[in-house]
Amino acid sequence: MDTARELGVPFVERKKKSISSLLLGCDIVIVRSADSVQLYHASSKDPYFFHPNLARVRVKALMNGGRDAFIEACGLQKGDTFLDCTLGFASDSIVASYAVGEDGSVTGLEASPVLAYATSLGLRNWNDEESAIRNAMGRITVKHADHLEYLRSLEDKCVDIVYFDPMFEESIDESNAMQSMSPFADHGLLLIESVEEAKRVSRRKVVLKDHFRSTRFKEFGFRQQVRKTSKFHYGIIDLEG
């Protein structure tokens, strides 16, 4: 009932009803348990639920002295402030939170209210055997917000790194997580206005993750980091010097 109240949607007791019967007459069904939530959409056979996915593997690699292309593209350091404008299932934000540590901060913006809710709940309640991963997840602040409106509300040069990972112009990710998340995600285009606001707000860098063939790198003025073995690249706008 608290979930329904928070999201402003009707509450229905399941009473052993099937998901398919609950989806009759509506597009989305949210099933809430004690510490997690599953999102069902009429257009998808698989539910979406929060899972840290490859973030756990990446953080463990960093803990063992490994490198991470995302961390290097962003130039993240202990104590940095990081704004993720397209949170999704928060994989990059989890890695960023570990990298910036307790003295830094990570804020994730998610335009979809149901995804913001599911991700926030998952980050707070995921039980990981690695305390460093658990703590990194717990330090992320999730906000349900349109990133352009949120950026416009911020003061100049108030965060170190602003990050965009919008839905790609052509799909490369065949993972079950991405497919199940897609019906709930914000598919709006990344606008030049958002990039300009990010440049105003950021002290050091604006970073874009996109398909390697994306036109947005050149269109928005990002320096594209070519990664020959990857189908997605990072684009960087340096704001120092």
Phi, psi and chi 1 to 4 in degrees:
 res  aa     phi    psi   chi1   chi2   chi3   chi4
   1 MET       -  -37.6 -127.5  170.0  153.4      -
   2 ASP   -61.8  -38.4  -69.6  -19.0      -      -
   3 THR   -61.9  -46.8  -62.0      -      -      -
   4 ALA   -60.7  -41.5      -      -      -      -
   5 ARG   -65.7  -44.2 -169.9  160.1   39.6 -116.2
   6 GLU   -65.1  -38.0 -175.4  169.0  -20.4      -
   7 LEU   -92.0   -8.5  -67.7  173.4      -      -
   8 GLY    69.2   40.4      -      -      -      -
   9 VAL  -124.5  160.2  -63.5      -      -      -
  10 PRO   -65.5  145.7  -18.6   30.2      -      -
  11 PHE  -102.9  131.2  170.9   75.7      -      -
  12 VAL  -132.3  127.0  177.1      -      -      -
  13 GLU   -70.0  132.3  -71.0 -170.8   31.7      -
  14 ARG   -69.2  -46.8 -173.4  169.3 -178.1 -178.0
  15 LYS    49.8   46.7  -65.3 -178.2  178.0  178.0
  16 LYS    65.9   14.3  -61.4 -176.0  179.3  179.9
  17 LYS   -70.8  147.2  -65.7  176.9 -175.8  174.9
  18 SER   -73.4  156.3   67.8      -      -      -
  19 ILE   -63.0  -39.8  -64.8  -62.0      -      -
  20 SER   -61.6  -36.2   57.0      -      -      -
  21 SER   -72.5  -34.5   66.9      -      -      -
  22 LEU   -68.8  -29.0  -69.6  170.6      -      -
  23 LEU   -78.7   -8.4  -79.4  167.8      -      -
  24 LEU   -65.9  120.6  -67.5  174.5      -      -
  25 GLY    88.1    2.2      -      -      -      -
  26 CYS  -149.4  162.4   65.2      -      -      -
  27 ASP   -93.0  -31.1  -70.0  -30.4      -      -
  28 ILE  -127.2  136.2  -62.6  173.2      -      -
  29 VAL  -124.3  131.2  167.4      -      -      -
  30 ILE  -110.4  120.1  -56.9  166.9      -      -
  31 VAL  -107.8  117.4  178.1      -      -      -
  32 ARG  -106.9  129.6  171.0   70.4 -165.7  -90.2
  33 SER  -110.8 -169.2   62.7      -      -      -
  34 ALA   -59.7  -41.7      -      -      -      -
  35 ASP  -133.4   16.2   55.7    3.7      -      -
  36 SER  -153.0  171.7   66.2      -      -      -
  37 VAL  -142.0  141.2   63.1      -      -      -
  38 GLN  -116.2  136.1  -69.6 -174.2  -38.5      -
  39 LEU  -110.3  124.0  -51.7  178.6      -      -
  40 TYR  -113.4  138.3  -67.7   84.0      -      -
  41 HIS  -124.7  144.0 -163.5  -81.9      -      -
  42 ALA   -61.1  -24.2      -      -      -      -
  43 SER   -90.5   -2.3   67.2      -      -      -
  44 SER  -131.8  139.0  176.9      -      -      -
  45 LYS   -81.9  -23.1   63.9  178.1 -177.9  178.2
  46 ASP  -104.5  138.3  -63.8  -42.9      -      -
  47 PRO   -77.4  158.2   30.6  -36.0      -      -
  48 TYR   -99.3  134.9  170.9   77.0      -      -
  49 PHE  -144.4  151.4   55.7   91.5      -      -
  50 PHE   -67.3  136.4  174.0   83.0      -      -
  51 HIS  -153.3  137.2 -169.2  -75.7      -      -
  52 PRO   -68.7   -8.8   20.8  -31.0      -      -
  53 ASN    51.1 -133.6  -66.2  -58.7      -      -
  54 LEU   -73.7   -9.1  -71.9  176.3      -      -
  55 ALA   -57.5  -39.4      -      -      -      -
  56 ARG   -61.2  -45.5  -64.1 -178.7   72.2 -106.3
  57 VAL   -62.4  -42.4  177.3      -      -      -
  58 ARG   -67.2  -42.6  -67.8  165.5   60.5 -167.1
  59 VAL   -65.1  -41.9  170.2      -      -      -
  60 LYS   -62.4  -36.4  -75.6 -170.9  174.4 -175.9
  61 ALA   -64.0  -42.0      -      -      -      -
  62 LEU   -63.9  -38.8  -70.9  170.9      -      -
  63 MET   -61.9  -28.4  -68.3  168.6   67.1      -
  64 ASN   -95.9   15.7  -68.4  -36.9      -      -
  65 GLY    87.6   10.7      -      -      -      -
  66 GLY   -77.6  176.8      -      -      -      -
  67 ARG  -110.3  158.6  -59.6  171.2   63.0 -178.9
  68 ASP  -139.0  124.4 -172.9  -88.9      -      -
  69 ALA   -61.5  -36.8      -      -      -      -
  70 PHE   -64.8  -46.7  157.8   74.6      -      -
  71 ILE   -61.0  -41.3  -65.2  -62.7      -      -
  72 GLU   -69.6  -38.6  -67.1 -179.8   -6.5      -
  73 ALA   -63.9  -40.6      -      -      -      -
  74 CYS   -79.6  -19.2  -67.1      -      -      -
  75 GLY    64.5   35.5      -      -      -      -
  76 LEU   -71.3  138.3  -76.0  171.5      -      -
  77 GLN  -132.7  162.9  -53.8  164.3   12.3      -
  78 LYS   -55.5  134.4  -64.6  -68.7 -175.7 -175.2
  79 GLY    90.1   -4.1      -      -      -      -
  80 ASP   -72.5  157.1  -81.6  -10.3      -      -
  81 THR  -106.4  131.3   51.3      -      -      -
  82 PHE  -128.9  128.8  177.5   82.3      -      -
  83 LEU  -115.9  113.7  176.9   62.0      -      -
  84 ASP   -95.8  110.7 -174.7  -15.6      -      -
  85 CYS   -82.6   -9.6  -70.7      -      -      -
  86 THR  -138.9   74.5   46.3      -      -      -
  87 LEU   -63.6  -47.2 -177.0   65.2      -      -
  88 GLY    57.6 -129.9      -      -      -      -
  89 PHE   -92.1   16.0   42.0   67.0      -      -
  90 ALA    69.7   19.0      -      -      -      -
  91 SER   -58.7  -50.2 -175.6      -      -      -
  92 ASP   -69.0  -34.4  -73.5  -31.7      -      -
  93 SER   -66.0  -33.9  -83.7      -      -      -
  94 ILE   -63.6  -44.9  -65.8  169.6      -      -
  95 VAL   -64.9  -41.2 -179.6      -      -      -
  96 ALA   -62.4  -41.7      -      -      -      -
  97 SER   -63.3  -39.7 -177.0      -      -      -
  98 TYR   -63.7  -42.6  172.2   77.7      -      -
  99 ALA   -66.3  -39.7      -      -      -      -
 100 VAL   -83.2  -19.1  -56.9      -      -      -
 101 GLY    72.6 -171.2      -      -      -      -
 102 GLU   -67.5  -26.1  -66.1 -178.4    1.5      -
 103 ASP   -85.6   -9.1  -67.0  -29.2      -      -
 104 GLY   -98.1 -173.0      -      -      -      -
 105 SER  -150.2  145.9   70.1      -      -      -
 106 VAL  -129.1  125.8  172.0      -      -      -
 107 THR  -118.6  131.0  -60.5      -      -      -
 108 GLY  -116.3  129.5      -      -      -      -
 109 LEU  -103.0  134.2  -49.9  179.7      -      -
 110 GLU  -135.1  122.3  175.7   51.5   56.0      -
 111 ALA   -75.1  -26.1      -      -      -      -
 112 SER   -83.5  120.8  163.4      -      -      -
 113 PRO   -63.6  -37.9   20.1  -31.0      -      -
 114 VAL   -72.1  -36.6  -69.1      -      -      -
 115 LEU   -68.3  -41.6  -83.8 -176.4      -      -
 116 ALA   -58.8  -42.6      -      -      -      -
 117 TYR   -66.0  -48.2 -179.0   81.2      -      -
 118 ALA   -63.4  -41.2      -      -      -      -
 119 THR   -69.5  -43.4  -59.5      -      -      -
 120 SER   -59.9  -45.2  179.3      -      -      -
 121 LEU   -64.3  -42.5 -172.3   69.7      -      -
 122 GLY   -64.2  -42.1      -      -      -      -
 123 LEU   -63.2  -36.3  -71.7  168.4      -      -
 124 ARG   -75.4  -28.3  -66.8 -162.6  -51.7  -91.9
 125 ASN  -114.7   -3.4  -68.9  -68.4      -      -
 126 TRP   -65.2  128.2 -174.8  -95.9      -      -
 127 ASN  -100.4  100.8 -172.7   16.6      -      -
 128 ASP  -109.8  142.3 -160.5  -72.7      -      -
 129 GLU   -69.7  -21.1   69.1  -83.5   10.1      -
 130 GLU   -91.5  113.1  -69.6  -76.7   -3.7      -
 131 SER   -62.8  -31.7   60.5      -      -      -
 132 ALA   -63.9  -38.0      -      -      -      -
 133 ILE   -71.9  -44.1  -63.1  174.4      -      -
 134 ARG   -58.0  -45.7 -131.4  175.8   25.3 -115.5
 135 ASN   -66.8  -39.4  -67.6  -20.4      -      -
 136 ALA   -62.4  -42.4      -      -      -      -
 137 MET   -64.3  -42.0  -66.0  168.6   71.0      -
 138 GLY   -68.6  -19.8      -      -      -      -
 139 ARG   -84.9   -8.9  -71.0 -166.1  -60.8  -93.1
 140 ILE   -77.9  130.5  -62.1  170.2      -      -
 141 THR   -96.1  120.1  -60.8      -      -      -
 142 VAL  -102.0  130.9  177.7      -      -      -
 143 LYS  -127.3  130.0  -66.3 -177.9 -179.8  -70.2
 144 HIS   -79.9  107.7  166.4 -136.2      -      -
 145 ALA  -160.7  148.2      -      -      -      -
 146 ASP   -74.9  125.7  172.6   83.9      -      -
 147 HIS   -66.2  -31.7   62.6 -112.6      -      -
 148 LEU   -66.3  -45.4  178.2   54.3      -      -
 149 GLU   -62.6  -40.9  -68.1 -178.6    7.1      -
 150 TYR   -66.1  -45.1 -172.4   84.0      -      -
 151 LEU   -59.6  -40.8  -73.7  165.3      -      -
 152 ARG   -62.8  -24.1  -76.3  172.8  171.8  163.7
 153 SER   -83.9   -9.5   73.3      -      -      -
 154 LEU   -91.6  156.1  -62.6  179.0      -      -
 155 GLU   -78.1  163.8  -62.7  179.1   -4.5      -
 156 ASP   -63.0  142.2  -67.1   -2.9      -      -
 157 LYS    49.4   51.1  -52.6  -58.9  178.4 -172.8
 158 CYS  -106.4  -10.2   62.0      -      -      -
 159 VAL  -132.1  160.3  -62.1      -      -      -
 160 ASP   -80.9  -46.9  -67.9  -54.9      -      -
 161 ILE  -130.5  132.6  -48.9  -65.6      -      -
 162 VAL  -113.3  133.1  178.4      -      -      -
 163 TYR  -126.8  136.9  179.7   63.6      -      -
 164 PHE  -123.3  132.4  -64.8  101.0      -      -
 165 ASP  -136.0   70.6  178.6   12.5      -      -
 166 PRO   -73.5  167.8   30.0  -35.5      -      -
 167 MET   -57.9  131.7  -61.2  -62.5  -75.2      -
 168 PHE   -67.3  152.5  -70.9  174.2      -      -
 169 GLU   -67.7  -26.1  -65.9  171.0  -46.4      -
 170 GLU  -139.4  142.5   53.4 -176.6  -67.6      -
 171 SER   -77.8  139.6  175.9      -      -      -
 172 ILE  -128.8  -11.8   61.2  171.7      -      -
 173 ASP   -99.0  113.1 -166.7  -22.2      -      -
 174 GLU   -99.5   13.7  -60.6  -59.6  -35.1      -
 175 SER   -67.1  149.7   72.6      -      -      -
 176 ASN   -61.5  -35.2  -70.8  -24.6      -      -
 177 ALA   -62.4  -46.4      -      -      -      -
 178 MET   -66.7  -41.7 -175.9   61.2   72.4      -
 179 GLN   -64.1  -41.5  -70.4 -178.7   13.1      -
 180 SER   -73.7  -26.5   61.4      -      -      -
 181 MET   -79.1  -28.8 -174.2 -178.3   75.2      -
 182 SER   -52.7  -42.4 -177.5      -      -      -
 183 PRO   -62.8  -21.0  -21.0   33.0      -      -
 184 PHE  -100.4  -10.7  -51.9   99.3      -      -
 185 ALA   -79.0  158.9      -      -      -      -
 186 ASP   -82.7  117.4  175.3   28.7      -      -
 187 HIS  -100.1   17.3  -69.1  -96.8      -      -
 188 GLY   -64.9  150.5      -      -      -      -
 189 LEU   -73.9  147.6  -64.0  175.2      -      -
 190 LEU   -74.6  126.5  178.2   62.4      -      -
 191 LEU  -102.3  150.8  -57.0  175.6      -      -
 192 ILE   -60.4  -30.8 -173.9   61.9      -      -
 193 GLU   -61.1  -37.6  -71.4   87.1   -9.1      -
 194 SER   -65.8  -41.3  -64.5      -      -      -
 195 VAL   -65.5  -41.5  176.2      -      -      -
 196 GLU   -64.5  -40.4  -69.4  -58.6  -45.7      -
 197 GLU   -65.6  -39.3  -75.2  -63.7  -42.1      -
 198 ALA   -61.8  -39.3      -      -      -      -
 199 LYS   -64.4  -33.8  -72.6  161.5   63.1  176.7
 200 ARG   -71.0  -38.0  177.7 -174.3   63.6   80.0
 201 VAL   -81.1  -31.2  163.4      -      -      -
 202 SER   -85.4  144.1  176.3      -      -      -
 203 ARG   -86.5  -33.8  -75.2 -172.5  -75.1  -95.3
 204 ARG  -119.2  -51.6  -64.5 -146.4  -43.9  -96.0
 205 LYS  -149.0  149.8  -70.6 -174.6 -179.2 -176.4
 206 VAL  -115.4  129.5  178.8      -      -      -
 207 VAL  -124.0  136.1  178.0      -      -      -
 208 LEU  -121.7  129.3  168.6   67.3      -      -
 209 LYS  -103.3  127.4  176.3 -177.5  176.1 -178.0
 210 ASP  -155.8  168.2 -146.7  -22.2      -      -
 211 HIS   -58.5  143.3 -169.2  -79.1      -      -
 212 PHE   -62.7  -21.1   74.2   98.7      -      -
 213 ARG   -96.5    6.5  -76.5 -164.7  -69.2 -103.7
 214 SER   -60.8  140.0  174.8      -      -      -
 215 THR   -81.8   -9.9   60.6      -      -      -
 216 ARG   -70.1  -27.6  -69.3 -175.0  -75.3 -146.2
 217 PHE   -57.2  -54.0  -66.0  115.9      -      -
 218 LYS   -71.5  -41.4 -175.9  175.8 -179.0 -179.9
 219 GLU   -60.9  -38.4 -178.1 -178.6   -5.5      -
 220 PHE  -102.2    3.2  -65.1  158.4      -      -
 221 GLY    84.5   26.7      -      -      -      -
 222 PHE   -89.2  142.2  -73.4   88.1      -      -
 223 ARG   -83.0  113.2  169.5  172.3   53.7   84.2
 224 GLN   -81.5  125.0 -174.8  173.1   -8.3      -
 225 GLN   -87.3  110.1  -77.3 -169.5  -18.8      -
 226 VAL   -78.1  125.9  176.3      -      -      -
 227 ARG  -122.3  100.9  -54.4  170.0   66.2 -138.1
 228 LYS   -62.3  -24.9  -66.8 -177.8  179.1  179.4
 229 THR   -98.5    6.1   59.8      -      -      -
 230 SER  -127.1  145.8  177.3      -      -      -
 231 LYS   -87.7   -5.7  -69.9 -174.2  177.6  179.6
 232 PHE  -121.8  145.7   67.0   84.3      -      -
 233 HIS  -121.2  164.6  -69.2  173.2      -      -
 234 TYR  -106.3  140.3  -66.4  103.8      -      -
 235 GLY  -113.8  142.2      -      -      -      -
 236 ILE  -129.4  135.2  -60.6  168.4      -      -
 237 ILE  -114.5  111.4  -62.1  174.6      -      -
 238 ASP   -84.7  131.7  -70.6  -59.8      -      -
 239 LEU  -112.9    0.3  -59.3  169.9      -      -
 240 GLU   -96.7  149.4  -68.2 -179.2  -50.0      -
 241 GLY    75.8      -      -      -      -      -
